[in-house]
Amino acid sequence: MNDSYNGHKVIVFAQEHYNPLGQIRSLGENGINPIYFSLKRNHEIAVYSKYISKLHRVNTLEEGYNTLLREYGDFDYDHRPYILFSDDKCISFMDNHYDELKDKFILFNASSAGHINHFMNKYNILQAAKECGFDILDSWLVKKGEIPENIQYPIITKGINPSTGGYKSDVFICENEKELMEAYKKIISSEVLIQKFIDKENEYALQGFSVNHGDNIFVATAIKFNYLIKGYYSPYMKVSVFDNKIIDKKLRLLMKKTGYEGIFEAEFLIDKDGKYYFLEINFRASAWNYTGSLAGMPLSYLWVKSMDRGNIDPHDYKKFDDFMCMSEAIDFGKRVDTGKISLIQWLFDFKQAKTFIFNEKDPEPFRAIINHWDDFK
């Protein structure tokens, strides 16, 4: 198995999930069988991919970090291994250790230690986006328990940083002050981002990567969702070519401001009048990163290629027809188990869609999900 690109070993370092499965397939389908550091979670899925050349199962980030340095930290500077990430916990940890890693590895970074973490703070990235011309929702950064002045309900609470606090469990939609005070009793984060909650028409997610510290970006796919879930993400989506020139111009300014190079996801909210509001940047591969591969633009492979070239190859851009994509188990739980559609209708949608887990050329991850179907909903 070839675990390298032009003499550089390629490593995927991530919490076990189908996020890294998309990265592993993106690389494996293009001739690179990556080394995979699987950080333990409840159930394994990505570890079963046939494209993995060597698997390291680790129980903690510290164990993974020490193994990474011991096994792969001694290559000469011109052949440093690449490391790719797909979750906030791992990228946050590695960003804090960037000064120790930069001469040993080529990894997602923003030029200096802690700089990605600065922009992972939701309030900081919102302010940067506003400076680059994006519209943002009315937002307040407060200590838990505080009621901001001039607040207008309904609002939504969010953890300020995806690598700390409860983050997703800190999301509450509140119609009035009483509900907000009740939410504070359950929120884990000490700092809370409060945003105006609006009745959205849809969400919009861009999957891409950047090189040369944000000077050059590549957006492979634009995603809108076929149904929405209040306070949660939708697992059934329409994937299209990214052709919004206004967002493209502002996004290029924002990525240059962050200095980031790596895979990213940019998220937006679309209101009932069609206005786009910037929400956040995920500074790692998201669950939807594999849409790039499905559209002929494998993000993980292209990021490694572009970093090696020192620029983005314009021939890597591909046009494609819109297609549907589904995260199978979650969509089944949200639509079939709740009685929104029948099993027959779901099977029809499943057959018509491209999928994140089921893959005829790499079948074992889907078989693993079948054995624990309810746990993945």
N, C-alpha and C positions, 0 to 999 in steps of 0.2 A: 504493500500500500504506500502511496506517495503522501506523506504528511507535510509537504513543504511547497513553497512557491519561490522559485528562483533562489533556492538555498536557504530560505527562511522557513522554519517550522511554523505551523499555524495552529493556534490554541483557541478553543472556545471555553470560557470560564464563566459558569453561570449556575444559578439555582435551578434545580431540576424542574422542567416545565416543557411545554411545546414551543415556547419562545426560542430556546437554543436549538430545538429540533429543526426549525426553519433555517437557522444559520448553518447547522451541520449539513443539511441537505443542499443549501445554496453552494457550499464549498464542494461537497462530495460529488454533486452532479456535474461539476466543472473540473474534476480531476484532482482535487485536494481532499484527502481523507484526514480531517483534523484530529488533533489530540483534544480530548474532552475532559475537563474538570467538572464533575457533577457534584454540586453542593446539595446535600441531603434535604429533601422535602417529604411530604406525606407519601407520594406515589411516584414511581419512576416511569418515564416515558421516553425521553430523548436518548437514554442510555442504550435503547434497543435498536437504534439506527445502524444499518449495515455500513454506513460511511465512516464510522469512527475507527481511527487507526490504533489509538491507545486510550483506555479509559482510566481516569483517576476518580474513584468515589471518595469524597471527603465529607466529614461531619460538620466542620466549622470553617469559616473564612480563614481563620488563623492557620488551621491545618493545611488548607489549600494553598495559602500564600507561602508557607514554609516549604511545602512540596514543590511548588512552582519554582522557587528560587534554587532549591537543591537540585532538581532534575533538569532545569532548562535555563538557569541563570548564568551559565559560563560560556556561552557562545561569543565569538568575537563581535565587535560593534557592527561590522558590515553584514553580519548574518544573524542579527537579533531576531528572535521569534516574534510573530504577530500574536496579539491577544485581543479577542473580541468578546463583548459582553452583551447580555440581554436582560439584565434586571438592575434595579436601582441600588440594591444592597451591595452587590459586588462592585459596580462602577464607583460608588461612593467610597468604599473601602480602598480600592486601588488608586483613586484620585488623591486620597490623602497620603498615599505612599508613592506618589508619582516621582518625587526626587530620587527615591531609592531604586525605581524601576526603569527610568528613562534611558539609562545607558546599557540596560540588559534586555529590554523588550521594546517593541513598537506597539503601542496600545492607544485606545481612545484617550484623548487628553485635550486640555485647553491651555497648553503652554507651561503652566506651573501648578504645583500641588495645591489642591483645594479649590481650584478655579471652576471646575465642573460643579462641585458642591455649592459654590456661590450661586450659580444659575439654576441649580436644581431647586433652590428656594423659590417657591411659587411667586412670592411678592417681587423678588429681584428680577425674575425673568419677565414678569408682567410690565415692570417699569422700563426694562430694556426694550421690550416690544413696543411700548407706547412711544418711546424716543425714536423708534424706527418707522413710525407712522401707522402702526396697527391700532385698530379700535379694540378697547378692552372693556369688560364689564366694570361697573362701579365696584371698587374693592377696598376693604379695610383690613389692615394687619393689627390684631389685638392680642392681649394676654387672655388666656382662658378665663371666662367670667365677666369680661368687660363688654359693655354695650356701646358701640361707636355712636358718635353724634351724627345726626342727619341720616341715620339708617332708614332704608325704605324696604319694607317687606313685600313679597317673600324673599328670603335669602337662602343661600346654601353655604354650609361650613365645609372647610377643607383643611386637612393637615398641611402645614407649611412646607414640609420636606418629605419626599417619598421614602427616604432612608431612615426616618425617625418617627417616633410616636405611633399612633394607630393608623395614620394616613388614610387608607380606604375606609377603615371602620370609623373614622372621624367625620365622614360625610353625612350631613343631616340637612334636610330641607325644612325650613321653619317659616310659618305663616305669620308669626307674631313674636313679641318679646318673651311671652311665657314659654313658647316652644323652644326658643333659643336657650333660655335658662335651663330647661330640661335637657337639652342636647349637651350643654356644658358638663352636666353630671356624668355623661358617658364618654365625652371626648378625652383622649389620652394626651394629645399634644399640648404643650404648655403655651405655644403660640398658635393662633388660629387665623386662617385667611377666611374672611367673610366676603361673599360676592352677591350682587344682585342676581336673583334667580328669575330667568325669563322663560317663557313657554317657547321652546325651540322648535324649529321646523326640521332640523337635522344636525348632525355633526359632520365634521370634515377632517380627515386625517391623512397626512402626507408622509410617505415612507421614503427616506433618502439617506444620503451620506455626504460628508464634507471632507475635504483635504486642504493642505496648506493653511491650517489653522483658520478655517472658515472662509478663506478667499475664494474657494471654488466649491460649489455644491451641485449635487445630482439628485433630482427627485424622480423616483421611478413610477410611483403610483399615487393616485388620489382616491380616497375612499369616502363614500356616503353609505348610510345604513338603511336597510329595508324596513326596519321597525325600531322604535326607541324604547328604552327602559328608564324610568325615572330614577336618577341617582346611580345608574349602572351602565356598563357599556353593552352594546348590541353585538351578538356573535354572527350576524348574517348581513352581508354587505354587497354593495356594487362597487367594482373596481374600475377606474377609468384612467385615461391619460391625464397628466397634470398640465393644464393649459391656461391657468389663471395668471396672467402677466402681472397684474397689480400685486397679488400675494407673492409671486416669485421675486419681484423687485425688493419688496420689504423684507422677505425672508433672507435674501442674500445679505442685506444690511445687518440683520440680526445675527446671523451666523458669523459674520465677520466681527461683530462686536463681542461675541462670546469667545472667539478664538478657538472654537472647537473643531477637532477633526475626529471623525468616527461616524458610525451609523446613528441616525436620529429619527424621531417621529415628531412632527409638528401637528398640534391639535387645535381645532377651531369649532366654534358654535355658530350655527346659522339661525337667525331669528325668523319670525313669520314674514318679515318684509324682505328677506333675502340678504340681510346684512351679516357680514362675517365678523365675529369677535375672536381674537386670539385668546387661547386658553393656556397652553404650555408647550414646552419642548421636552421630550423624553430623550435624554442623552445616552441612548443605547438602542439596540434593536428591540422593537415592540413585538407583541404577539402577531402583528400583521406583517412582519418583515418578509415572510415568504411570498406575499403577493408580488414582490419584485421578481422572484424566480418564475412565478406563474405567468408573468407578463414578458418574460424573456430578458429580465434585468436582475440577475442574482446579486443582491446588495452586498452580502458578505464577501463574495468572490470579487466583485467589482471594487469594493473598498481596498482590499489587499492589492489588487492589480493597480489601482490608481495611486496608492501610497508608494508602490514600488516604482511606478513611472514618474512620480512627482507631479502628475496632472491627470485630469479626467480625459479619457479618450472619447471624443464626440461620436464615434461610431458605436459606442455602447448604448446610446439612446435608441429605443425601439418604439415604434408605433404599434398599437394593439387595439382590438375591439373590446368594448366593455364586457365584463364577465361578472358572474356572481361568485361569492366565496363564502364558506361556512366553517365556523368552529363547531364541529359536529355535536359533541356531548352537551355543551352549554346550550346550543340552540335547541336541541331535543328537550332539555329540561325547561327552557323558557316557553316553548310553544306547544309541545306535545303533552308534557306532564301537567301543564296548567289548563289544558283543554282548548287552547286557542286554535289549533288545527288538528286534523286527524293524523294518524300514523301514515296512512296512504299518501296524504298531501305532503307530509314531511319527507317521505321516501322519494317522492317526485322531485322536491326541491333539492334533496341531497344528491340525487343522480344528475341533476342539471348543473349543480354548482361545482366549482373547484374547491378542494378541501385542505385544511391545514394539517390534519393528522393522517387520514386515509391516503395511502400512496401505494399504487400497485408495484412500484419498483423498490419500495422500502416499507414492507408491510408490517414488520414486527411492532412498531410503536402503536399502531391501531389495534393490533391484537391485545396488547397490554391494556389499552383503554377498555376494550370489550370486557375484560375480566374484572374491571373496577368501574364500570360505566357510571354508576350513581355517584361515585366519589369525584367525578370530573365535571358534573353538571354545575 
